[in-house]
C-alpha cells in the first residue's frame, strides 16, 4: 500500500468512526452528511466519493458498531473472571453500554429493511451465536451449566434474562445493585434455589 492509499484508508476510517459516534448517539435521521464531514474533518464530497450515499455509510457504521460489540464480548469471555461473573456482565451489566446508544439507533437494528436485516442476521448467526455456544460449552465443562440442557434452550434462557433489562425494575439497575446476587441466583438455580438450599 503506497502513501496515497494509506491516506485514503485513514480518511475512510475517520469517516466511519465519526459516523458510528454520531449515528449511535443521535440516530440515523438526525445526522446529516455535513455533520459527519465536520466531525471527520473531511469534505462532504469526500464522503460521497468514498461511500456513495449516507445510507451506505450507515450500513458500514452498523457493521463497525457490531464489530465493537463483539470485541467487547470476546474480551469479557476470554478474561480471567470466574464464569458466574462473566455471565452477570454478559447478561446484565451491558445495560451501562447500551445506555450510551440512541434508542433510534437500536430500533433501526430491529426494522425489516433488508440490508440491515442481513447485516444483523449475519452478525448473529455467524459470529455472536457461535461465540455464545463456545461459552456455554465452557460452562458445561466447568460444571456451571447443566450438561443435559440443550444449547438452544440455554440461548433462549439468556435472551429471556436480557429482556429483563427493558423491565421497569432493571431500568435503574445501577442504583439497585442489591438485586444482583438474587438475579444471579435465579439465573443459575431458578425458583427452587441452589441444591444446598433445596428442601430435604
Residue frames relative to the residue before (quaternion, step in Angstrom):
aa qw qx qy qz dx dy dz
X 1.0000 0.0000 0.0000 0.0000 0.00 0.00 0.00
X 0.3057 -0.7718 0.5313 0.1692 3.58 -0.69 1.10
X 0.7502 -0.4196 0.2725 0.4323 3.55 -1.32 0.10
X 0.6372 0.5283 -0.3280 0.4553 3.58 1.00 -0.84
X 0.6768 0.4970 -0.2947 0.4562 3.58 0.89 -0.92
X 0.6349 0.5244 -0.3299 0.4616 3.57 1.05 -0.75
X 0.6499 0.5037 -0.3159 0.4734 3.58 0.96 -0.84
X 0.6323 0.5369 -0.3225 0.4559 3.55 1.01 -0.83
X 0.6809 0.4843 -0.2882 0.4677 3.59 0.91 -0.91
X 0.6242 0.5294 -0.3403 0.4630 3.58 1.05 -0.73
X 0.6430 0.5159 -0.3163 0.4694 3.58 1.02 -0.83
X 0.6581 0.5118 -0.3079 0.4585 3.57 0.93 -0.91
X 0.6611 0.4990 -0.3076 0.4684 3.56 0.97 -0.83
X 0.6261 0.5314 -0.3295 0.4659 3.57 1.05 -0.76
X 0.6489 0.5078 -0.3075 0.4759 3.58 1.01 -0.83
X 0.6481 0.5210 -0.3200 0.4540 3.58 0.90 -0.91
X 0.6849 0.4887 -0.2927 0.4543 3.57 0.86 -0.96
X 0.6295 0.5201 -0.3301 0.4735 3.57 1.02 -0.78
X 0.6433 0.5270 -0.3118 0.4595 3.56 1.01 -0.85
X 0.6468 0.5096 -0.3226 0.4667 3.59 0.92 -0.87
X 0.6589 0.5240 -0.3107 0.4412 3.57 0.85 -0.97
X 0.7288 0.4370 -0.2415 0.4686 3.58 0.85 -0.96
X 0.6708 0.5031 -0.3073 0.4499 3.59 0.88 -0.89
X 0.6897 0.4724 -0.2954 0.4624 3.59 0.91 -0.86
X 0.6873 0.4823 -0.2868 0.4613 3.58 1.10 -0.59
X 0.8294 0.2342 -0.0825 0.5005 3.58 0.93 -0.89
X 0.5037 -0.6280 0.4482 0.3887 3.59 1.18 -0.36
X 0.6568 -0.5675 0.3401 0.3619 3.55 -1.17 0.61
X 0.6905 0.5179 -0.2938 0.4108 3.58 0.84 -0.97
X 0.7134 0.4696 -0.2564 0.4525 3.58 1.06 -0.71
X 0.6733 0.4756 -0.2845 0.4895 3.58 1.27 -0.12
X 0.2000 -0.7874 0.5759 0.0911 3.56 -0.74 1.08
X 0.6386 -0.4972 0.4131 0.4176 3.55 -1.28 0.29
X 0.6086 0.5656 -0.3478 0.4344 3.58 1.06 -0.72
X 0.6555 0.5064 -0.3100 0.4667 3.60 0.99 -0.83
X 0.6463 0.5117 -0.3161 0.4696 3.56 1.00 -0.83
X 0.6506 0.5262 -0.3101 0.4513 3.56 0.95 -0.93
X 0.6509 0.5191 -0.3164 0.4547 3.56 0.97 -0.84
X 0.6843 0.4822 -0.2911 0.4632 3.57 0.90 -0.92
X 0.7152 0.4368 -0.2484 0.4858 3.59 1.03 -0.82
X 0.3475 -0.7645 0.4672 0.2767 3.59 1.34 -0.23
X 0.5344 0.5434 -0.4463 0.4691 3.52 0.90 1.09
X 0.5633 -0.5763 0.4500 0.3848 3.56 -1.26 0.09
X 0.6125 -0.5364 0.4245 0.3960 3.56 -1.25 0.39
X 0.5964 0.5743 -0.3537 0.4352 3.56 1.09 -0.73
X 0.6271 0.5417 -0.3313 0.4512 3.57 1.00 -0.83
X 0.6460 0.5200 -0.3203 0.4580 3.58 0.96 -0.85
X 0.6794 0.4738 -0.2970 0.4752 3.58 0.88 -0.89
X 0.6277 0.5402 -0.3379 0.4472 3.59 1.04 -0.71
X 0.7266 0.4415 -0.2377 0.4697 3.57 0.97 -0.88
X 0.8297 0.2488 -0.0831 0.4926 3.58 0.89 -0.93
X 0.4848 -0.7076 0.4081 0.3125 3.59 1.21 -0.19
X 0.7912 -0.1451 0.1350 0.5786 3.57 0.92 -0.88
X 0.6366 -0.5073 0.4130 0.4084 3.54 -1.28 0.30
X 0.6120 0.5723 -0.3374 0.4290 3.57 1.05 -0.79
X 0.6655 0.4952 -0.2982 0.4721 3.58 0.91 -0.92
X 0.6437 0.5138 -0.3155 0.4713 3.56 1.02 -0.80
X 0.6135 0.5501 -0.3392 0.4538 3.56 1.07 -0.74
X 0.6417 0.5183 -0.3227 0.4642 3.57 0.96 -0.84
X 0.6663 0.4870 -0.3059 0.4746 3.59 0.95 -0.85
X 0.6182 0.5429 -0.3422 0.4539 3.58 1.09 -0.70
X 0.6233 0.5313 -0.3343 0.4664 3.58 1.02 -0.78
X 0.6645 0.5031 -0.3019 0.4628 3.57 0.91 -0.92
X 0.6573 0.5025 -0.3089 0.4691 3.58 0.98 -0.83
X 0.6263 0.5333 -0.3223 0.4684 3.57 1.04 -0.80
X 0.6798 0.4826 -0.2907 0.4696 3.58 0.88 -0.92
X 0.5850 0.5606 -0.3593 0.4630 3.58 1.13 -0.64
X 0.6666 0.5002 -0.2960 0.4667 3.56 0.96 -0.91
X 0.6235 0.5335 -0.3342 0.4636 3.57 0.99 -0.83
X 0.6769 0.4979 -0.2936 0.4557 3.57 0.87 -0.98
X 0.6419 0.5249 -0.3237 0.4557 3.58 0.98 -0.82
X 0.6402 0.5191 -0.3206 0.4668 3.58 1.01 -0.81
X 0.6568 0.5038 -0.3059 0.4703 3.58 0.98 -0.87
X 0.6316 0.5389 -0.3254 0.4526 3.58 0.98 -0.86
X 0.6589 0.5121 -0.3070 0.4576 3.57 0.91 -0.94
X 0.6404 0.5153 -0.3198 0.4712 3.57 1.04 -0.77
X 0.7268 0.4578 -0.2565 0.4431 3.58 0.73 -1.06
X 0.7082 0.4268 -0.2575 0.4999 3.59 1.17 -0.52
X 0.4732 0.6833 -0.4326 0.3494 3.57 1.30 0.05
X 0.5903 -0.5910 0.4290 0.3438 3.57 -1.34 0.12
X 0.3834 0.7298 -0.4868 0.2887 3.60 1.23 0.16
X 0.5559 -0.5775 0.4640 0.3771 3.60 -1.14 0.52
X 0.6678 -0.5438 0.3352 0.3821 3.57 -1.11 0.71
X 0.6673 0.5009 -0.3369 0.4363 3.67 0.80 -0.83
X 0.6508 0.5085 -0.3244 0.4612 3.59 1.02 -0.72
X 0.6038 0.5383 -0.3542 0.4693 3.57 1.09 -0.65
X 0.6329 0.5292 -0.3224 0.4641 3.57 0.99 -0.86
X 0.6579 0.5236 -0.3136 0.4411 3.57 0.88 -0.96
X 0.6931 0.4610 -0.2863 0.4745 3.58 0.85 -0.90
X 0.6477 0.5346 -0.3227 0.4365 3.56 0.96 -0.84
X 0.7633 0.4030 -0.2007 0.4634 3.54 0.84 -1.02
X 0.8260 0.2759 -0.1107 0.4789 3.56 0.84 -0.95
X 0.7565 0.4497 -0.2582 0.3985 3.58 0.67 -1.03
X 0.4703 0.6453 -0.4629 0.3848 3.60 1.22 0.04
X 0.4219 0.6978 -0.4592 0.3525 3.57 1.31 -0.14
X 0.6365 0.5432 -0.3349 0.4331 3.58 0.94 -0.89
X 0.6644 0.5034 -0.2929 0.4684 3.56 1.00 -0.87
X 0.7037 0.4922 -0.2724 0.4340 3.54 0.86 -0.99
X 0.5997 0.5818 -0.3679 0.4082 3.58 1.14 -0.49
X 0.6324 0.5144 -0.3408 0.4683 3.58 1.23 -0.24
X 0.6334 0.5417 -0.3144 0.4545 3.58 1.30 -0.17
X 0.5213 -0.6453 0.4681 0.3043 3.55 -1.00 0.88
X 0.5225 -0.6282 0.4720 0.3310 3.63 -0.96 0.80
X 0.6171 0.5535 -0.3445 0.4407 3.58 1.07 -0.72
X 0.6471 0.5094 -0.3226 0.4667 3.58 1.02 -0.76
X 0.6461 0.5119 -0.3177 0.4687 3.59 0.95 -0.88
X 0.6448 0.5231 -0.3276 0.4508 3.59 0.95 -0.84
X 0.6361 0.5506 -0.3387 0.4213 3.57 0.99 -0.80
X 0.6333 0.5355 -0.3361 0.4464 3.59 1.15 -0.53
X 0.7095 0.4383 -0.2500 0.4920 3.58 1.27 -0.29
X 0.5185 0.6445 -0.4292 0.3628 3.60 1.20 -0.03
X 0.5379 -0.6631 0.4387 0.2800 3.53 -1.28 0.43
X 0.3032 0.7309 -0.5465 0.2740 3.59 1.10 0.60
X 0.5303 -0.7100 0.3517 0.3016 3.60 -0.52 1.20
X 0.6786 0.4937 -0.3185 0.4408 3.61 0.84 -0.87
X 0.6698 0.4801 -0.2992 0.4809 3.57 0.93 -0.89
X 0.6195 0.5383 -0.3393 0.4598 3.58 0.99 -0.80
X 0.6542 0.5196 -0.3047 0.4573 3.58 0.97 -0.87
X 0.6483 0.5185 -0.3129 0.4614 3.57 0.97 -0.88
X 0.6988 0.4746 -0.2721 0.4609 3.57 0.86 -1.01
X 0.6677 0.4952 -0.3085 0.4624 3.60 0.93 -0.85
X 0.6311 0.5193 -0.3335 0.4699 3.58 1.01 -0.75
X 0.6386 0.5215 -0.3161 0.4694 3.57 0.99 -0.85
X 0.7001 0.4779 -0.2790 0.4512 3.57 0.83 -1.00
X 0.7566 0.4358 -0.2289 0.4304 3.57 0.69 -1.10
X 0.7909 0.3510 -0.1651 0.4733 3.57 0.97 -0.83
X 0.7842 0.3001 -0.1624 0.5183 3.58 1.17 -0.33
X 0.7559 0.4077 -0.2328 0.4563 3.60 0.59 -1.15
X 0.7023 0.4704 -0.2848 0.4520 3.60 0.73 -1.01
X 0.6444 0.5014 -0.3507 0.4586 3.66 0.87 -0.74
X 0.6215 0.5353 -0.3390 0.4608 3.59 1.07 -0.71
X 0.6713 0.4865 -0.2962 0.4743 3.58 0.96 -0.85
X 0.6215 0.5472 -0.3439 0.4428 3.58 1.02 -0.77
X 0.6403 0.5096 -0.3173 0.4792 3.58 1.02 -0.79
X 0.6411 0.5265 -0.3094 0.4649 3.54 1.05 -0.83
X 0.6342 0.5236 -0.3201 0.4702 3.59 1.02 -0.80
X 0.6512 0.5081 -0.3153 0.4673 3.58 0.95 -0.86
X 0.6062 0.5424 -0.3454 0.4680 3.58 1.08 -0.72
X 0.6558 0.5208 -0.3021 0.4554 3.57 0.99 -0.88
X 0.6367 0.5161 -0.3254 0.4716 3.56 1.07 -0.72
X 0.6489 0.5189 -0.3094 0.4626 3.56 0.96 -0.89
X 0.7299 0.4311 -0.2348 0.4758 3.60 0.95 -0.88
X 0.5510 -0.6638 0.3676 0.3472 3.58 1.28 -0.03
X 0.5197 0.6447 -0.4150 0.3770 3.58 1.23 0.21
X 0.7598 0.3030 -0.1547 0.5541 3.58 1.18 -0.56
X 0.5155 -0.6567 0.4695 0.2874 3.54 -0.94 0.98
X 0.4067 -0.7487 0.4745 0.2210 3.56 -0.64 1.14
X 0.6498 0.5446 -0.3145 0.4269 3.57 1.19 -0.46
X 0.6200 0.5292 -0.3459 0.4647 3.59 1.26 -0.24
X 0.4681 -0.7022 0.4628 0.2714 3.57 -0.85 0.97
X 0.6078 -0.5553 0.4266 0.3743 3.53 -1.23 0.54
X 0.6097 0.5652 -0.3484 0.4329 3.60 1.04 -0.76
X 0.6696 0.4891 -0.2980 0.4728 3.58 0.92 -0.90
X 0.6542 0.5162 -0.3144 0.4547 3.58 0.99 -0.83
X 0.6235 0.5299 -0.3368 0.4659 3.60 1.02 -0.77
X 0.6503 0.4993 -0.3118 0.4801 3.60 1.00 -0.81
X 0.6301 0.5395 -0.3189 0.4585 3.57 1.06 -0.77
X 0.6435 0.5057 -0.3110 0.4831 3.57 0.96 -0.88
X 0.6403 0.5299 -0.3154 0.4579 3.56 0.97 -0.91
X 0.6435 0.5303 -0.3270 0.4448 3.59 0.95 -0.84
X 0.6737 0.4787 -0.2999 0.4765 3.58 0.95 -0.83
X 0.6263 0.5274 -0.3478 0.4567 3.57 1.04 -0.70
X 0.6154 0.5520 -0.3472 0.4428 3.59 1.10 -0.61
X 0.5321 0.6236 -0.4039 0.4060 3.58 1.21 -0.39
X 0.5529 0.6289 -0.3866 0.3863 3.57 1.19 -0.52
X 0.6758 0.4838 -0.2887 0.4753 3.55 1.19 -0.53
X 0.5586 0.6166 -0.3944 0.3902 3.57 1.25 -0.20
X 0.6680 -0.5292 0.3523 0.3868 3.54 -1.22 0.50
X 0.6693 0.5362 -0.3207 0.4021 3.58 0.92 -0.85
X 0.7616 0.3717 -0.2133 0.4861 3.59 1.10 -0.59
X 0.4507 0.6848 -0.4734 0.3221 3.60 1.19 0.03
X 0.7326 0.3022 -0.1983 0.5767 3.57 1.24 -0.43
X 0.0746 0.8660 -0.4906 0.0618 3.54 1.11 0.81
X 0.6423 0.5570 -0.3385 0.4033 3.58 0.91 -0.87
X 0.7283 0.3935 -0.2357 0.5091 3.57 1.10 -0.65
X 0.6947 0.4067 -0.2691 0.5287 3.58 1.30 0.17
X 0.0953 0.8446 -0.5186 0.0931 3.54 0.97 0.90
X 0.5555 0.6226 -0.3999 0.3794 3.59 1.15 -0.46
X 0.6189 0.5551 -0.3402 0.4394 3.57 1.24 -0.41
X 0.4876 0.7133 -0.4178 0.2809 3.56 1.19 -0.50
X 0.6859 0.4906 -0.2962 0.4485 3.58 0.78 -1.02
X 0.6722 0.5006 -0.2961 0.4581 3.57 0.94 -0.91
X 0.6536 0.5137 -0.3183 0.4557 3.58 0.97 -0.81
X 0.6660 0.4861 -0.3069 0.4753 3.56 0.99 -0.77
X 0.5932 0.5436 -0.3579 0.4739 3.58 1.12 -0.62
X 0.6539 0.4967 -0.3028 0.4837 3.57 1.00 -0.85
X 0.6390 0.5475 -0.3326 0.4258 3.55 0.95 -0.87
X 0.7698 0.3818 -0.2009 0.4703 3.58 0.80 -1.01
X 0.8328 0.2419 -0.0915 0.4894 3.61 0.95 -0.82
X 0.4317 -0.7162 0.4636 0.2928 3.62 1.21 -0.14
X 0.7613 -0.3871 0.2593 0.4508 3.58 -1.28 -0.23
X 0.6034 0.5746 -0.3622 0.4178 3.62 1.15 -0.49
X 0.4362 -0.6989 0.4671 0.3212 3.60 1.16 -0.43
X 0.6712 -0.4872 0.3659 0.4221 3.56 -1.31 0.17
X 0.6908 -0.5009 0.3145 0.4161 3.58 -1.14 0.50
X 0.6523 0.5291 -0.3338 0.4279 3.60 0.95 -0.75
X 0.7187 0.4183 -0.2491 0.4965 3.57 1.22 -0.47
X 0.4702 0.6910 -0.4377 0.3315 3.57 1.29 -0.06
X 0.5333 -0.6305 0.4446 0.3469 3.60 -1.03 0.74
X 0.3772 -0.7251 0.5330 0.2187 3.55 -1.05 0.72
